[in-house]
Amino acid sequence: MANTDTDTDETTELVNFPIQRTCPFAIPPVYTKFREEAPVSQVVLPDGGKAWLVTRYDDVRAVMAHPKLSSDRRKKEFPVVVPGQNAALAKHAPFMIILDGAEHAAARRPVISEFSVRRVAAMKPRIQEIVDGFIDDMLKMPRPVDLNQVFSLPVPSLIVSEILGMPFEGHEYFMELAEVLLRRTTDEQGRIAISVELRAYMDKLVEEKISNPGDDLLSRQIELQRQQGGIDRAQLASLCLLVLLAGHETTANMINLGVFSMLTRPELLAEIKDDPSKTPKAVDELLRFYTIPDFGAHRLAMDDVEIGGVRIRKGEAVIASTFAANRDPGRFDDPEKLDFSRDARHHVAFGYGPHQCLGQNLGRLELQVVFDTLFRRVPDLRLAVPAEELSFKSDALVYGLYELPVTWGES
C-alpha cells in the first residue's frame, strides 16, 4: 500500500485508525498484514485526516528517536485520534510529552532524578507496605471482589499520590474522571469539560503545596522553581496531571492483565511462584505482549524524512504502533507467544528515544511487588466468572479490563 512517495492511489481503500483489538491475546490481523506487506502505510484518522502508520520494530524506534518528527500536539496538522484532543490539551500548560528538543529536555531534566533506579529502589519497602495493606483489606471483604476496584487501581493511585504529596482521599474522583478522559468514545465537549475540571483540581493542589510544602516531588519542583526566580503554577499543574495519568491508569491495567494471564495460564503462574527471581522477566514480557498504550507515539514531520524506505513529506502525520513493533517476528522470536523466559527488556511499551517513559523503573517495580506478593499471600486466587465473560477496554486509549472479579478459599 505504501510507496516510495506519498502520492496514494485514491482508488485504494485505506484502513481506519485506531484499530480495535478484538482478542486480548492476538494482535489484529491488519497489523500483521501491514508489517509484512507495507510496513509504512497510510491510514484514515477519525477526523478524516491521514497519517502514516509504522509497524516494524526498527522503523517504530526510528520514528520515536527522529529529531525532525515532532511530538507537539499543539501544531495544527498534528494527528487527531480522539474527539476534542487538541481542544482539551489547550486547557493545560503544555505537557512535557508534547514538547520537542531543547524545550522538552529542559522540562524533563528537573524531574528525571525523581524516577532514577536508585530513588525508585528506595521506595520498595513503602510499595511493599501499600500492597500488603490493600491485600489485608481485600481478604476481609465478602467474596467475590472486583480486583480492579479494591486492588489494581488503588495500589498505584496511592503510590503516585504519595510521590506527588497529594491526599489519597480524592483518588476515586480522579480515577472516575481519568477513565472517561481515556475513552476513545468520549465526545469533544465531554473531553474538554473533564480537562477543565482536572486542571482546576491540579491548580488547587499546587497552591496548597506552595503554602504547605512537604517531602514530595511537587514540593521539590516548587522549591527548585522558586530558586530559579519564579513559580510556574500552570506548568506544575500539568506536570502533576501527567504523572497521575501515566502513573496509575497504565499500571492498574497491567496488574489486571498480568493477573488475568496467570489465572488463565497456570503454567505461567507456576514459573514465578517456583522462582520469584523470574518475575522481572515476566513483567517485561507482559509489557511487551500487551503494549497497552498502543498509539501514544504520534508525530508530525517538520521536514521531509525517510522511514522504512518511504518518503514522508513535511507536514504529514506519523503514528508509530508500539503494539505492532512488540509483536514483530523480526525482533522477537515467536512474538505471539507469552513467554516468561524471554528476555524482552528492549520492548518499546515504554517508548524509545527522548520521550521514553520517565516512570518505567517505578512501573516495573510496582508490578514485580504486586505479582510476587498477591500470589504468595492468596495462592488460591482464581477468576470468579468465566474468562469469556470479562470486559476488555477495546474502546480506550489504554488497553485493559474494566472489571476483574476474583475469589479464593472455599466456594
C-alpha positions in Angstrom: 0.0 0.0 0.0 2.8 2.4 0.8 5.0 3.8 -2.0 8.4 5.5 -2.0 6.4 8.7 -2.4 3.3 9.9 -0.6 1.1 10.1 -3.7 -1.5 7.5 -2.6 -3.7 5.8 -5.1 -7.2 7.3 -4.4 -8.8 4.0 -5.5 -7.2 2.2 -2.6 -9.4 2.0 0.4 -7.5 3.0 3.4 -7.8 1.3 6.8 -9.4 3.4 9.6 -7.3 4.1 12.7 -7.4 3.5 15.6 -7.5 -0.3 15.0 -9.6 -2.0 17.6 -8.4 -5.1 19.5 -10.9 -7.9 19.4 -8.9 -10.5 21.3 -6.8 -9.9 24.4 -4.1 -12.3 23.3 -3.8 -11.8 19.5 -2.7 -8.8 17.6 -5.3 -7.6 15.0 -4.5 -9.3 11.7 -4.3 -5.9 9.9 -1.2 -5.0 11.8 0.5 -8.2 10.7 -0.6 -7.6 7.1 0.8 -4.1 7.2 4.1 -5.2 8.8 4.6 -8.0 6.2 3.4 -6.2 3.0 3.7 -2.4 3.6 5.2 -1.5 7.0 4.7 2.2 6.4 1.2 2.7 5.1 -1.4 5.5 5.2 -4.5 5.1 7.4 -7.5 7.4 7.9 -8.0 9.1 11.3 -11.3 9.7 13.0 -11.4 13.4 11.8 -10.9 12.3 8.1 -7.2 13.2 8.0 -4.5 10.8 7.0 -1.4 9.5 8.8 1.4 7.1 8.0 1.2 4.0 10.2 4.6 2.5 11.0 4.5 -1.2 12.2 8.0 -2.7 12.1 10.2 -2.6 15.3 13.2 -0.9 13.8 11.1 1.7 12.0 9.0 2.4 15.1 12.2 3.1 17.1 13.4 5.3 14.2 10.2 7.4 14.4 10.4 7.8 18.1 14.0 9.0 18.0 13.9 11.1 14.8 14.6 14.8 15.6 12.6 16.0 12.6 9.4 14.2 13.8 7.6 16.5 16.3 5.6 15.4 19.3 4.0 18.8 19.6 0.2 18.2 19.6 -0.4 22.0 19.6 0.6 22.1 15.9 -2.4 22.3 13.6 -1.6 19.3 11.4 -0.8 17.0 14.3 -2.8 13.7 14.0 -6.0 13.6 16.0 -7.1 10.2 17.2 -9.9 11.1 19.7 -12.6 13.8 19.6 -11.5 17.0 21.3 -7.9 16.0 21.6 -6.4 19.4 20.7 -9.1 21.5 22.4 -8.7 19.5 25.6 -4.9 19.9 25.6 -5.3 23.7 25.2 -6.8 23.8 28.7 -3.5 23.0 30.2 0.1 24.3 30.0 2.0 22.1 27.6 2.6 18.6 28.9 6.3 17.5 28.9 5.5 14.7 26.4 4.3 17.1 23.7 7.5 19.2 23.8 10.4 18.8 21.4 14.2 19.2 21.5 15.7 21.7 24.0 12.3 22.6 25.3 11.5 19.0 26.2 14.9 18.4 27.7 14.6 21.5 29.9 11.2 20.3 31.2 12.4 16.7 31.7 15.7 17.5 33.4 14.4 18.7 36.8 12.1 15.6 37.2 14.2 12.8 35.9 16.1 12.1 39.2 12.7 11.6 40.9 12.4 8.3 39.0 16.0 7.1 38.9 16.8 3.5 39.6 18.3 4.4 43.0 15.4 6.5 44.2 12.8 4.0 43.0 14.6 1.2 44.7 14.4 3.1 47.9 10.6 3.2 47.6 10.4 -0.6 47.6 9.6 -1.0 51.4 6.8 1.5 51.1 5.4 -0.1 48.0 5.5 -3.5 49.7 3.7 -1.9 52.7 1.0 -0.5 50.4 0.5 -3.7 48.5 0.2 -5.7 51.7 -2.2 -3.2 53.2 -4.6 -3.5 50.3 -4.4 -7.3 50.3 -5.2 -7.2 54.1 -8.3 -5.2 53.3 -9.3 -7.4 50.4 -9.1 -10.6 52.4 -11.6 -9.2 54.9 -14.2 -8.5 52.1 -17.1 -10.7 51.1 -16.2 -12.8 48.1 -16.1 -12.4 45.1 -14.4 -9.0 44.8 -13.6 -6.8 41.8 -9.8 -6.8 41.9 -9.7 -3.8 39.7 -11.6 -1.6 42.2 -10.2 -3.0 45.5 -6.6 -3.5 44.5 -5.4 -2.8 41.0 -6.5 0.8 40.8 -5.9 1.9 44.4 -2.4 0.5 44.7 -0.7 2.6 42.0 -3.0 5.5 42.9 -1.8 5.6 46.4 1.8 5.3 45.4 1.7 8.1 42.9 -0.4 10.2 45.3 2.4 9.9 47.9 5.1 10.7 45.3 3.3 13.9 44.5 2.3 14.7 48.1 -1.4 14.8 47.3 -4.2 13.5 49.5 -5.4 10.0 48.7 -8.9 10.8 49.7 -9.7 12.2 46.3 -8.4 9.2 44.3 -11.8 7.8 43.4 -12.9 11.2 42.0 -9.8 11.4 39.9 -9.9 7.8 38.7 -13.5 8.2 37.5 -12.6 11.4 35.5 -9.5 9.7 34.1 -11.3 6.7 32.9 -13.8 8.8 30.9 -11.0 11.0 29.6 -9.1 8.0 28.3 -12.1 6.5 26.4 -11.9 6.9 22.7 -15.7 7.3 22.6 -15.8 10.4 24.9 -17.1 13.3 22.7 -15.3 16.6 22.3 -17.4 18.6 24.8 -17.0 15.8 27.4 -13.3 15.6 27.0 -12.9 19.4 27.2 -15.1 19.5 30.4 -13.0 16.9 32.1 -9.8 18.6 31.2 -11.1 21.9 32.7 -12.1 20.0 35.9 -8.8 18.2 36.2 -6.9 21.5 35.6 -8.8 23.1 38.5 -8.1 20.1 40.7 -4.4 20.3 40.0 -4.2 24.1 40.3 -5.7 23.7 43.8 -3.1 21.1 44.7 -0.2 23.3 43.5 -1.5 26.3 45.5 -1.7 24.1 48.6 1.8 22.9 48.2 3.2 26.4 47.7 1.7 27.3 51.1 2.4 23.9 52.8 5.4 22.2 51.2 6.4 18.6 52.2 8.8 15.9 51.2 7.5 15.1 47.8 8.1 15.6 44.1 5.8 18.6 43.8 7.2 20.5 46.7 10.8 19.9 45.4 9.8 21.2 42.0 8.2 24.3 43.6 11.3 25.0 45.6 13.6 24.5 42.6 11.5 27.0 40.5 11.5 29.4 43.4 15.3 29.3 43.5 15.4 29.9 39.7 13.4 33.1 40.0 9.7 32.2 39.9 7.0 29.6 40.2 5.1 28.5 37.0 1.9 27.3 38.5 0.3 26.2 35.2 3.4 24.1 34.3 3.4 22.5 37.7 -0.3 21.6 37.4 0.3 20.0 34.0 3.3 18.0 35.4 1.1 16.7 38.3 -1.7 15.7 35.9 0.8 13.9 33.6 2.3 12.0 36.5 -1.1 11.0 37.8 -2.5 9.9 34.5 0.7 8.0 33.5 1.3 6.6 36.9 -2.0 5.0 37.9 -4.0 4.0 34.8 -1.3 2.2 32.9 0.0 0.3 36.0 -3.5 -0.7 37.1 -4.3 -2.1 33.7 -1.1 -4.1 33.6 -1.9 -5.5 37.1 -5.2 -6.7 35.8 -3.8 -8.1 32.6 -1.0 -9.8 34.4 -3.3 -11.4 36.9 -5.7 -12.4 34.2 -2.9 -14.0 32.2 -1.6 -16.0 35.1 -5.0 -17.2 36.3 -5.9 -18.4 32.8 -2.5 -19.9 32.1 -1.4 -21.6 35.4 1.8 -22.8 33.8 3.0 -19.1 33.7 2.0 -18.5 37.3 3.9 -21.6 38.4 7.1 -20.2 36.9 7.2 -17.1 39.2 5.7 -19.0 42.2 8.5 -21.5 42.0 11.2 -18.9 41.4 10.4 -15.2 42.2 13.7 -14.2 40.6 11.9 -14.7 37.3 9.3 -12.1 38.0 11.3 -9.2 36.4 11.5 -11.1 33.1 7.8 -11.9 33.4 6.9 -8.2 33.9 8.8 -7.1 30.8 7.2 -9.9 28.8 3.8 -8.9 29.9 4.6 -5.3 29.0 5.8 -6.4 25.5 2.9 -8.8 24.9 0.0 -6.4 25.8 1.6 -3.0 25.0 -1.4 -1.2 26.4 -0.8 2.4 25.2 -0.7 1.2 21.6 -0.7 4.5 19.7 1.0 7.1 22.0 3.8 7.7 19.6 2.2 10.3 17.3 4.5 12.6 15.3 4.4 15.4 12.7 7.0 15.7 10.0 8.8 19.0 10.3 10.8 18.3 7.2 10.9 15.5 4.6 12.1 12.3 6.2 12.5 8.7 5.1 11.2 5.9 7.3 11.4 2.3 6.2 12.2 3.3 2.6 9.1 5.6 2.4 9.4 9.3 1.9 7.2 11.2 4.4 6.8 14.9 3.5 6.9 17.9 5.7 3.5 18.4 7.3 2.4 14.8 7.2 1.4 12.8 10.3 3.0 9.7 11.5 1.8 7.1 14.0 4.3 4.5 15.3 2.5 1.4 16.5 4.4 0.1 19.6 2.0 -2.8 19.7 2.8 -3.9 16.2 6.5 -3.4 16.9 6.5 -5.5 20.0 4.9 -8.4 18.0 7.5 -8.1 15.2 9.0 -11.5 14.5 12.0 -9.7 13.1 12.8 -8.7 16.6 11.1 -11.2 18.9 11.1 -15.0 18.2 7.5 -16.4 18.2 6.1 -13.0 19.3 2.5 -14.2 19.6 3.6 -16.4 22.5 3.5 -15.1 26.1 6.8 -16.5 27.3 8.2 -15.6 30.7 11.6 -17.0 29.9 12.0 -14.4 27.1 14.4 -11.5 27.5 12.0 -8.7 26.4 13.8 -5.8 28.0 14.2 -4.0 24.7 10.5 -3.8 24.0 9.0 -0.4 23.2 6.0 -0.4 25.5 7.7 2.5 27.4 8.6 4.2 24.2 12.1 4.9 22.9 14.4 7.9 22.5 14.0 11.3 24.1 10.4 10.7 25.2 10.9 7.3 26.7 8.7 6.9 29.8 10.1 8.6 32.9 8.3 6.3 35.3 9.4 2.9 33.8 11.5 2.0 36.7 8.7 2.6 39.1 6.2 0.8 36.9 8.4 -2.3 36.7 9.0 -2.4 40.5 5.3 -2.0 41.3 4.4 -4.8 39.1 7.1 -7.1 40.5 6.0 -6.5 44.1 2.3 -6.9 43.2 2.6 -10.2 41.4 5.0 -11.8 43.9 3.0 -10.6 46.9 -0.5 -11.2 45.6 0.1 -14.8 44.5 2.2 -15.6 47.6 -0.5 -14.3 50.0 -3.5 -15.5 48.1 -2.2 -18.7 46.5 -5.7 -20.0 45.6 -6.8 -16.8 43.9 -9.0 -17.5 40.9 -11.4 -15.9 38.5 -15.0 -15.7 39.8 -16.5 -15.7 36.3 -15.7 -17.5 33.1 -12.8 -15.7 31.2 -15.0 -15.2 28.2 -17.4 -13.0 30.3 -14.7 -10.4 31.1 -15.0 -7.0 29.5 -11.8 -5.6 27.9 -11.1 -2.0 27.2 -11.2 -2.1 23.4 -12.7 1.4 23.4 -10.0 3.1 25.5 -6.6 4.8 24.9 -5.1 2.4 27.4 -6.0 -1.3 27.0 -7.0 -3.4 29.9 -10.0 -4.7 31.8 -13.0 -2.8 33.2 -13.6 -5.4 35.9 -11.7 -8.4 37.2 -14.0 -10.5 39.5 -11.9 -12.9 41.6 -12.4 -15.1 44.6 -10.3 -17.5 46.8 -10.8 -20.1 49.5 -13.8 -22.4 49.6 -16.6 -21.6 47.2 
